Amino acid sequence: MRAQREKIFNLPAVVLAAVVLLVGIHVLRGFLPLESNLALLREFGFVPGRFTYAFDPHPVVVALDAARQKSEFDGEIAGYFLGNGKPLWWTPLTYAFLHASYLHVGFNCLWLVAFGAPVARRFGTPRFLMFCVATAIAGALAHYVTHLVDLQPVIGASAVVSGTMAAALRFVFQPGAPLGEGPDGLSLNATDAAYRQPALPLRSIITDRRAMTFLIAWFFANMLFGLVPSLSGLTGATIAWQAHIGGFLVGLFAFPLFDPPAPIPSWDDPQSD
């Protein structure tokens, strides 16, 4: 029994690599001067206004003028992140590799370990990586459509984390799944089969007590962090909660696109009937 339960504590290599990468990037940034950190944010953070400026400069110029009227500092910062106004097409993905504080990256890595691990075990590394790319871009898009002229860079892997939470919601509470009740009556199941249980249909989520409790808690946490940014270590910053929702919706609704086909039952399998 012990050998069967140890596996849940062994992270999939892709999740461990992601955690090391995210933390490593933030640690390395701590050795950089302020000018270099600002340059990283401008080149790799997602700045919605730059994309709007490419096809409709006027509203962005108005927003820039408003920032300058507010204060000289705000105007300089907005102008700096607008740069030459050309969209940086890699930033809807690369923004997810940067974080504002150790608490910020710590929170994201903690939740990535908790929810990314079961999703990675189910999807496999290639599908999991494609899934992370999709949720990151979806998060950037969701933030963009609600902040068309914003010149403040968005950073953080929260959209990806939210996507893994939603994907996990589709299967971890199923009977025999990692958080589902097994035949022994326990709520912890770390066998390979646990990660291949049938996904929970969308219509069934609203009738599943644990799934709905998790869903409500997720929305409440996002609302709380949006109202009180200091709880996430981002005092003075804006929480891009729309990006969280974008990633979550992709994880919830696009789950079947990344979910590998279930293995064909063997005639020797007593559970194949």
Disulfide bonds with the S-S distance in Angstrom:
none
